[in-house]
Amino acid sequence: MEEKVYILGFTGSPRRDGNTERLMHIIMEGAKSQGAVTETVHLRNLRLKQCIACECCRAARVCKAHRDDMQLLYPKIKAAQGLILGSPTYNYNITARMKILIDRMYPFYYFNPENRHQWRSLLPPNKKALIYSVCEQPNDQGLGIVMEAMLLPLKALGVSVVDQLTAKGFFEKGAVLKDEILVNKAYNAGKELVNKIKEGRKGHSTK
């Protein structure tokens, strides 16, 4: 029997039941329709401290500076075949909570001790990801650098970002649910994430 695909999602919004959370639910429903096991982590509910750049994690492979909820997330991130990062656009960027999550993923880097400019990822290979953002402004300018702020760190860790979803012009709670095209797009994005992971497994098994 084929191992089930495990999808781990992170929402960076401090607002309960907001549009970021609603979209995550729809994306996860799409993933479940393809047989995936899903888990959503709402970062606002966790005790997470910011990285202090002590670099102790370079040897320990986990953060030793803080004994907080990030310790629970490290094994989940390693185990997940698919990651989903969703953040509302705050001042043209991701939220503080999402930034803390990304910064605290630093233990997944290995740096060449003879040349810090050379590094590789310690995450298991072939991970795939989907990123999305909700923006109150109706244009691309309003998004600022929010997508790049999630995309580039994942790429640096060897994670293949297979889809990017932007929801522009939404603010009121639940507003995204009124856009049928967006809802279908989010649902299908969840489905496709799982399907691409399954396709990757088949391709890897034939090599």
N, C-alpha and C positions, 0 to 999 in steps of 0.2 A: 504493500500500500504506500502510495506517495505521501511523503511528509507534508503536513499542512503548512501553508505559507503564514508566517507571523508578521503582521503589520503593526508597527508602533507609531502612534501619532502624538504630537505635542502641540497644544494650543497656547499661544503667548498672550492672550487677552486677559486683562484683569476683570473684565466684565462677564458676569455669569449669564449664560444663555444668550450671549450676544451673537452677532453674525458670524464671527470666526468659529465659535463653538457649533453653531447650526450647520455650517458648511462641513466641518469635520465629521459631524454625524452622518451627513449625506454621503460623503466620500467613503466613510467606513461601511455604510450600508452597501455601496457598490462593491467594495472589497469582499464583504461577507457573501455576496451573491455568487462569488467565484470560489467559495469554500475557505476563505482565509480566516484565521484566528486574529482578532483585532483587539487592541488595547489603546485607549486614549488617556493621555496624561495632561491634566489642566495645570499648567505651571503655577498659576495663582494659588493653588492649594498646597504647594510644597514649600518647605523651608530650604531655600537655596541662597547661599552667600556668593558674593562675587569673587572671581579669581584675583589673587593678590600677587601673582607672578613670582612665587617663591621657587617654582620649578622643582619642587620635591617629587612631583608626580612623574618626572622623567625617569626616575629610577624605580619608583614604587608602582607605576602603571595605573594608579588610582590617586585621587586627590587626598593628601595627608594633612593639608592645612585646615580643612573643615570636616567636621563630623555632622553632616547634614543629609538631606534627602537625596542628594546627588549620588550618594553611595548605592542607593537602591536602583538608580537608573543605569549605571555603567553596565551591569550584566544584561539588562534588557536591551540596551542599544546594541551590544555585541551579538545578542541572540536574534534580533529582528532581521528578516531578509528585506523588509521594506520599511522606510521611514517617511513620515509625513510631518512637515513643519508648517504651521499656520500662524500668521501674526497679522493683527491689524496694522495699518500704517500710522505710526506716531511720529509726527514732525519729520516726515519723509524717510522714516527708518523703521526697523523692527522695535518691538517693545523692550523695555529693560529686562524683563523676565526671559524673553527669548535670547537676548544677548548673553545673559548669564549662562543659560544652557549651552550655547555654542562655545563660549569661552571655557567652560568647565569640561568640554570634550578634549581639551588639550592633552590629557594622558594617553589619548589614542594616537599621538604622534611619536615616532622614533626619530631622533636627530642624530646624525653622524657626529660622534664625539670629536672628530678631527676637523669637521667643517659643518657648522650649524646651518649653513645655507642649503645643506642636503638633508632631506627627510623622506620618510615613507610612512604610510598608514599602518597601524597595528590592528585595524578592524579586519574582520574576515572579508575576503574578496566577494565581488559580485553583488554587493548591496545596491539597492535601487531606492530612489526617493521621489517624492512629489512635494512641491512647495506651493504655497498660496498666500495671498494677502487680500484683506478687505480694506478698501479706501473710501473715505467719505467723498473725496473729490472725484468728478466724473472723467478725468483725463489722465494720461500717462504721467504728466508732470507731477501730479499729486502723489504718485507712488514713490517718487524720489528714488532712493537706493535700496528700498525694502527687499526687493527680490534678489538683488546681488548680495545683500547681507546674509541671506540664507544659502544662496547658490554656491558662492565661492568657497566658504568653509567646508561644505559637503564635498565639493569637487576635490579640494585639497586632501581630504581624508579618503579619497578613492571611491566615493559613493557616486553612482551615476544618477543624475537628476533627469528622470524620463519625462516629466511634465511640470509645467508652471501654470498656475491658474490665478488670474486676477479678477477681483470683483470690485468694480469701480462705481462710485455714486451711491453707496449704501451707508446708512448710519443708524436709523431707528432699529431697535431690536426686532429681529425676525424679518427684516425687509428683504433679505436674500431669498426667502422662501416664496416671495411673490413673483420672482423672476423664473419662469418655467425653463427658459433656455439655460440659465445659469445652474439651476438645480439638476437638469439632465446632464449638463457638462461635468458637474462635480461628481455625480453618481458614476458616469462613464469613466471619469479619471480614476476613481477607486477600482473599478473593474480592470481597467487597462494596466494599472500598476501591478496587480496580482498576475495578470496574464503575461506581462513582460518578465516577471520573476520566474514564472513557470517555463517560459520559452528559454530563458537563460539557463535554467537547470538542464533542460534537454540538450541545449547546445554544448554545455560544459560536460555532460555525461558521455557525449559522443567523441570527445577529444582523446 
